[in-house]
């Protein structure tokens, strides 16, 4: 005979089940002074401490925590990305998990978010969150950000929106978001698309959804992949014509280079000559911009040579798309098509 559930058990059952995957960052950072917001060590505090610091999240959802890594996100690796993506795909395939929150350093959060946006195979919400002030700081921003992230991941409206970032009450799409301030809590912005939405007292409001394919509609699948192709970024600046770095990268095994070009993706004419020669040997070159907003299309001469425009992806996001594109094809027309689509 089935036993009747208590009211508390029935309420627990109705709440969504959210798993918090911790990777480190300032949200898990610590220093022995509550006035210091620099000079701390990121990625020190464990996931249980983060969860227990915000008991209110247990009113929003049934919470479980897992520690995937505990690093400063400047030290992020392909290996951790692949572990994280595979773990999320496994968790979200279960009927017992309704959404995922990932605690992460803010420095490379946009990169991890975009990688997951293109490789997670589920419509369920996946939300990245971090903090600009360490957990020990006066007025630390981590607890409120974590509360908001859980409120977002637990909300049915957040389904099928791709991977999102919840920081400072704002919701950003993984595709558009970038860190814009080195220190301030108001740092994540989406210069080309604007905020995706807002979180107010645990309520979620959306303004737009990303139109480019993501998650279940993305063609990229990392299930059977253990390493990613090597892709690097080359920064443009005045008088940057030697090509030494490009040649060295190619010799070290780089398959693709994203150029953070000046203006609308411009590359110094001598640098371009070097890249053209390396392209004859199989290097793939994508032109993005160091400017921070706008769209880069390879001009007709450049695209005839095989240069590919990153569209509105900043260099660090174009790098991720090129890495994933190279897991599928080396054909330049196919890669150009991927950049038009994603
Ligand atoms: C990091 O990215 O791990 C450190 C900086 C931060 O989280 O804000």
Boltz pocket constraint, residues with backbone or C-beta under 6 A from the ligand:
constraints:
  - pocket:
      binder: B
      contacts: [[A, 24], [A, 25], [A, 26], [A, 27], [A, 42], [A, 43], [A, 71], [A, 72], [A, 73], [A, 74], [A, 104], [A, 105], [A, 106], [A, 107], [A, 108], [A, 130], [A, 131], [A, 132]]
      max_distance: 6.0
